Amino acid sequence: MSDPYVQIAFTFLDDPVKHEWQTDGPEVERYWLPAIGPTSIVLMRRICPEIRQGPFGFYHVPEVEISQALGLGRRQGKNAPLRRTLERLTNFGFGRIDDTWLEDYHVLTFQLREYIRPPGKGVQNRYPEFLKPQLMEAINAAVR
């Protein structure tokens, strides 16, 4: 059963360090996809422009609507596909989740990094061989 009162507030994480790659940029799609999966990439491409254009740097949307917009269906709750995507992004350092109840109103805040570092060695182990040299070139170019 979906809860129509669950809202997600997306915002950028206040991060003093500006890493090399913009979260919704082509490098993240190309080099982080094997680790975080396509749903994470599509979510970031969808919400980053909305956060930038939104009032006060926030993008508010009902959980069920963003889930449907991503092709994930209407399921909500901690085991829903959208929540698993947010957890995956959190586990890989792309952001963090704050789950809050305000009286009868449920607000889930996801703070997303606007910039992210290139993938580390552990993530690179998931890569197909043809992609590893390309990643090294991209990392070296970002460091310059």
N, C-alpha and C positions, 0 to 999 in steps of 0.2 A: 504494500500500500504506500503510495507516495504522500509525502507531507508537503502541502503547498506552501508552508510557511518557512521552509528551509531556504535561506538566501545565501549566496556565496558572494563575498566581497573580495575581489581581486585587487591587489595593489602591488607596487614594486617594493621590494625589501630595501630599507635604508642601509645601503652597503657602501662604506667609505672606499672600498677597493673597486676600481673599475677594471674588470678582467678583459681579456682580449676580444672575446666574441659576444656580439649582441644576441640575447636569448632567442629572438625570433629571426635570426640571420641564417644565411645559407650554410655557413660552416657548422652550426649546431645541427641543422638537419642532416648534413652529409656525414659528420663525424660522431655525433651522439646517438643517431638513430639505432644502431645495433644494440645499444645499452638501454635506452629509455623507451623505445618503441614508437610506432607511428602515431598513436593516440596522443602521447605527450607532445610530440612535435606539432600536431595539428592544433592542440589546445593552446600552446604558446603562441603560435602564429595567429590564432584567433583573438586571444585576449590582450596581447601586448599593445596593439594599436588602440584597442578600446580603453586600456588604462591610460595611455598617453593622451587620449582625447577626452577622457571622462572628467567630470568635475572633481577637483581636489585630488586628482591622481588615483581615483577609485573607479572600478567597474563593478556594479551590483547586478546580479542576475539570479533568478530562481534556479536552484540546483537542477530541477527537472528540465528546464528549458535549455540550459547549456549542455546537459547530457544528451538531450534529443538532437540538438544542433550538431553534435559531434558524431551522431549515429550510434550512440550507446544505449538508446532506449530510455524508459522512464524510471527505471529502478533507482532508488535512493537508499541511503544508509551506509554503514561502515564497510560493507562488502560489495557495494555497487561498483560497476566499472569506472565511473568517474572518480570515486573516492580512491580506488586502487591506483588510478593514474596520478592523482595528487600525492599519494603516498610514495609512489615510484619517484616522482620528481623531488620529493623531500629527501628520500634515501640517497639520491645522487647529487644532492647539494644545490638543486635549482631553486629551492624555496622552503617555506615552512607553513604549517597549518596551525590555526588557532580555532578551536571549536568552542563556541560560547552560547549560552542560553541567556536571553534578556526577557524576563518574565515568561510569556508564552511564545516568544519569538526566537527562533533558532538561527544564529548567524555563524556561518563558517567563513573564516577569513583565510585566504591563501596569499602569502607574500612571496612574490616571485622575484628572483634576481633579474635585473635588466641586462646584466653582462655576466658571462660565465667563462670559466677557464677551459682550456682544451682538456680532453679526457686524459686521465692518468694511465699508468701501465696496466692496472687491474682491468680497466674498461677496455683497453686496447686488445686484451687477450680474446675478447669476443668478436674481433674483427676478422673478416675474410682477408686472406693474404694480399690480394690486389689493392686493398684500401690502406694498408699500413704505410707504404712509402708516401702516398698522397697525404696522409695525416702528418707525417714527419715534416714534409714540405710546408704544410699549412701552419704547423706549430712554429717552425723556424721563421716563417714570414711574419707571424704575429709577434714574435719576440723582438724583431728588428725595430 
